Amino acid sequence: MDTLRDQRELEAIWNSNKAHGRLGSAVSDPRPGHGNALVRSIEGMSASILPKRLHRLVRFGISGLLATGLYFVLVNVAVLTFGTDPAWASVYAYLLSLLFSYAMQSRFTFGVKGDSPSQVLRFGLTSVVGLSVSYWIIVLNGALELPFVVGALGVCILIPVCNFLVFKHWVFARAKVADSATTVESERV
């Protein structure tokens, strides 16, 4: 139900902007099946095996797996190559993968066109909480004298699950409402 409403809102926004000449030739069509080749390929693959309402979850998963993979590589390189303390290596890796994650989640997963200060603040707050949790998972892992890889895997599982829920219902939820309100307001003028 949510996905159908989102799709209808996106279609209305696209058509309004197109009718008012606000779309440049470089703008890709954000409607399902009309975007760039990568998005169309992913939607095509997911459409063949998943219901449409799960497509955002698939995009989140792809974005999350890429960001998580980046985190995991960075934390391992820092510990194994440079001898960095595992807890601090986790912090550094998390911060670096955070930049990549914001770009992927805001644009690819949730289809947000711009960055509002409140959205960036919400993403930052969510990320600080995630950073704190990832740090304490690694510290606890060390206190239990487990291999650091166990803690890193714990971070790789827990943080993405929590982030999807928070991103969907708080961080990027208002961006769609604000985009729709702006379009409706511009149609009245």
matplotlib code that plots the C-alpha trace (Angstrom):
import matplotlib.pyplot as plt

x = [0.0, 2.8, 4.7, 1.7, 1.1, 4.8, 4.7, 1.6, 3.1, 6.3, 4.4, 2.4, 5.6, 7.3, 4.4, 4.0, 7.7, 7.6, 4.6, 6.1, 9.4, 11.4, 13.3, 16.6, 17.9, 20.4, 17.7, 16.9, 13.3, 12.9, 9.7, 10.1, 11.3, 12.3, 15.6, 19.1, 20.4, 21.6, 18.3, 16.3, 18.5, 18.0, 14.3, 14.1, 15.9, 13.9, 10.6, 11.1, 11.4, 10.0, 6.7, 7.0, 6.7, 10.0, 12.0, 13.1, 14.3, 16.3, 17.9, 18.6, 20.2, 22.4, 23.4, 23.9, 25.9, 28.2, 28.7, 29.1, 31.6, 33.5, 33.4, 34.6, 37.5, 38.5, 38.4, 40.4, 43.0, 43.4, 43.9, 45.8, 47.9, 48.5, 48.1, 45.3, 43.4, 40.2, 37.9, 39.5, 39.7, 36.0, 35.4, 37.5, 36.0, 32.5, 33.1, 34.6, 31.8, 29.2, 29.8, 29.3, 26.2, 24.5, 24.9, 23.6, 20.7, 19.4, 19.6, 19.5, 17.3, 14.9, 15.1, 15.6, 16.6, 18.2, 19.7, 17.8, 19.6, 17.1, 17.5, 21.3, 21.0, 18.7, 21.1, 24.0, 22.2, 21.3, 24.9, 26.3, 24.1, 25.2, 28.8, 28.4, 26.8, 29.4, 32.2, 30.7, 30.1, 33.8, 34.8, 32.5, 33.9, 37.4, 36.4, 35.0, 38.4, 36.7, 38.5, 37.8, 36.2, 33.3, 32.6, 33.0, 30.4, 28.1, 28.3, 27.7, 24.4, 22.9, 23.5, 21.9, 18.7, 18.3, 19.2, 16.6, 13.8, 15.1, 15.8, 12.5, 10.3, 12.3, 15.4, 14.0, 10.3, 9.9, 11.9, 9.2, 6.5, 8.4, 8.9, 5.2, 4.2, 6.5, 5.1, 1.4, 2.2, 3.8, 0.8, -1.5, 0.5]
y = [0.0, 2.4, 1.6, 2.2, 5.6, 6.5, 5.5, 7.6, 10.6, 10.2, 9.9, 13.1, 15.0, 13.8, 14.8, 18.2, 19.0, 17.8, 19.9, 23.0, 22.6, 22.0, 19.0, 19.3, 16.7, 15.4, 14.6, 10.9, 9.8, 8.5, 6.5, 2.8, 1.4, 4.8, 5.5, 4.9, 1.5, 0.3, 1.1, -0.5, -3.6, -4.0, -3.4, -5.9, -8.6, -7.9, -7.7, -11.2, -12.7, -10.2, -8.4, -4.7, -3.6, -5.2, -3.3, -0.5, -3.2, -4.7, -1.3, -0.8, -4.2, -3.5, -0.1, -1.6, -4.5, -2.2, 0.1, -2.8, -4.5, -1.2, -1.0, -4.6, -4.2, -0.9, -2.3, -5.4, -3.4, -1.0, -3.9, -6.4, -4.1, -1.1, -2.7, -0.3, -1.1, -2.9, -0.5, 2.5, 0.8, 0.2, 3.9, 5.0, 2.4, 3.4, 7.1, 6.5, 4.1, 6.6, 9.1, 6.3, 5.1, 8.6, 9.0, 5.5, 5.6, 9.1, 8.8, 5.2, 3.6, 6.4, 8.5, 11.9, 14.6, 17.1, 17.4, 19.4, 20.4, 18.5, 15.3, 15.5, 16.2, 13.2, 11.0, 12.3, 11.6, 8.1, 7.5, 8.8, 6.3, 3.6, 4.5, 4.4, 1.0, -0.3, 0.9, -0.7, -4.0, -4.1, -3.2, -5.9, -8.3, -7.5, -7.9, -11.3, -12.1, -13.1, -12.6, -9.0, -10.5, -11.7, -8.2, -6.7, -9.2, -8.2, -4.6, -5.7, -7.4, -5.1, -1.7, -2.2, -3.7, -0.8, 1.8, 0.6, 1.1, 4.5, 5.7, 4.6, 6.0, 9.1, 10.2, 10.1, 9.9, 13.7, 14.4, 12.7, 14.6, 17.9, 17.1, 16.4, 19.5, 21.7, 20.2, 20.7, 24.2, 25.0, 23.6, 26.1, 29.1]
z = [0.0, 1.0, -2.2, -4.4, -2.8, -3.2, -6.8, -7.5, -5.7, -7.7, -10.9, -10.1, -9.2, -12.4, -14.6, -12.9, -13.3, -16.9, -17.7, -16.2, -18.0, -14.8, -16.1, -17.9, -20.3, -17.8, -15.3, -15.1, -14.7, -11.1, -11.8, -11.5, -14.8, -16.1, -14.4, -15.4, -16.7, -13.3, -11.6, -14.4, -14.3, -10.5, -10.8, -13.6, -11.6, -8.4, -10.3, -11.6, -8.1, -5.6, -5.1, -6.0, -2.4, -1.6, -4.3, -1.9, 0.5, -2.3, -3.2, 0.5, 0.7, -2.3, -0.9, 2.6, 1.3, -0.6, 2.4, 4.8, 2.4, 2.3, 6.2, 6.5, 4.0, 5.7, 9.3, 8.2, 6.3, 9.3, 11.8, 9.7, 7.6, 9.9, 13.3, 14.4, 17.5, 16.4, 18.2, 16.6, 13.2, 13.5, 14.1, 11.1, 8.8, 9.9, 9.3, 5.8, 4.7, 6.1, 3.2, 0.7, 2.6, 2.6, -1.1, -1.9, 0.6, -0.1, -3.9, -4.9, -2.1, -1.2, -4.4, -2.6, -5.0, -2.7, 0.7, 3.3, 6.5, 8.6, 6.5, 6.8, 10.6, 11.0, 9.0, 11.0, 14.3, 13.2, 12.1, 15.4, 17.3, 14.9, 15.3, 19.1, 18.9, 16.5, 18.8, 21.9, 20.0, 19.2, 22.8, 24.2, 21.7, 22.9, 26.6, 25.7, 24.0, 20.8, 17.4, 16.2, 13.1, 15.3, 16.5, 13.0, 11.7, 14.6, 13.4, 9.8, 10.8, 13.5, 12.1, 8.7, 10.1, 12.5, 9.9, 7.3, 9.8, 11.0, 7.4, 6.1, 8.9, 10.0, 8.0, 4.5, 5.2, 5.5, 2.3, 0.3, 2.1, 1.6, -2.1, -2.6, -0.7, -2.8, -6.0, -4.9, -3.8, -7.2, -9.0, -7.2, -8.5]

ax = plt.figure().add_subplot(projection="3d")
ax.plot(x, y, z, "-o")
ax.set_aspect("equal")
plt.show()
